[in-house]
Amino acid sequence: MAYRILMRHDGVAGWEGDRDDFFASLHKARADLQSELETRLRNILIHAGESSPYYKRLWREVGLSPATENFPESLQRYPFLTKDLIRSNAAEMVSDKYDLKALDPDFTSGTTSARTTFYRNRACTVSRVGRQWGVLQHCGYAPGMRRGLIWGVSSDLPQPGAAKHLRRLFREYAASQEVLGCKVVSDNDMLEFHRRLVRFRPAVLYGYPSALVQFGAFVQDRGLEPISVATVLTTAERLTPKQRDLLRAAFSAETFNLYCTREYGCIGFECARHNGLHIDTGSVYVEIIRDGRRVSDGETGEITITDLLNYGMPLIRSRTGDIGSLSKTPCECGLPLPLLKSLDGRVFDNIYRPDGSVVAGVLLSYLFLDIPAIRATQYVQKNIQELRVFLEVTDDFTDAMEAEATRQLRERMGNDLRISIHRVDAIPRNPLSGKYQEVISEIARSERMLPVAG
Ligand SMILES: [Zn+2]
């Protein structure tokens, strides 16, 4: 109840209709879903060609005219979008049917490349919230259920003591969330989180696989009181079978992995067969691309997304930097939604402190979000004593900003690690995926096994 009221305050009232729309899609015939998808695809392409100055210009130059073409076949002729292109053309990509000020701004976190600001129209935001709740509910998590949250986006976490965060704190309280910050790496933090969770009795645990696995292993190793939940939800990273087993043992629950991004909401979700990720075709159109061409089902390539909901700033054929393949065969569960068979691109190395304790690499992706002059970051750890941080910066970058970056690093990494900062013009990309590898650990495996102090 409180949750619904707050959602209304946030201006996303009406999301229940979109959730129900998602549920309805699970019971449709495959052919009907396919024809709906084609209609949505055609509509967003026509809209983009008519009202987004960026696409209008670009497509005219190469002789493309969405109104007269057949989708999805013709989509192959349309140029790709990258985060670099979004960054440099954002304003021009916004549809002239919307006022930029009326759109909801958001940013990508930098898990796969530098941070990018983008916009969506309100109806899209509402749909995303609704469809995401549909996915969560399908995986056993309904609004209002208590959840333990192991997360890394610092801006999504409450900052105790700061008045401006009170509203967010209240909202999280109302939504029955229990939030643990990024510091799952310290034993004391995990003990404290365990203590709170035991009292709180969450129905759901939600977070990054690596962080949840670390916490689960800690609970087991220490012989702490087991925490049983109804379901474990993981996102933002690949989930290995071994991690799934550990999570089942630690929390007596089945784990559902999700493929969610800030731009596109929940792209995919697991069914009870855990065969891969079913794609929400009411929200996105997925293509797998290799060497610039769409590959057949079963073949691996870069996951490329056309957003079917964002009419404020159409995102057509956007390359995600994630690697995957589409299943050749339908899932035995009977859901009509196509299946993303593998998701291989989202793996992060960890960083180690000199005392052997671990900082999950994915969490570092969320540092420096408040320093816009830092366009991208790469962490390279050659040995356990030292961390090299490469910052791709703009001309506006100052020494004061570097000091602030160092402060944030120290806060996360402690004072014992030697940290050196290097300003660079461009961080080299992985030649295969084209994405930045944000965290590179060159520490020998034996060194990683150092006993954890304390
Ligand atoms: Zn299935």
Boltz pocket constraint, residues with backbone or C-beta under 6 A from the ligand:
constraints:
  - pocket:
      binder: B
      contacts: [[A, 271], [A, 272], [A, 273], [A, 274], [A, 275], [A, 278], [A, 331], [A, 332], [A, 333], [A, 334], [A, 335]]
      max_distance: 6.0
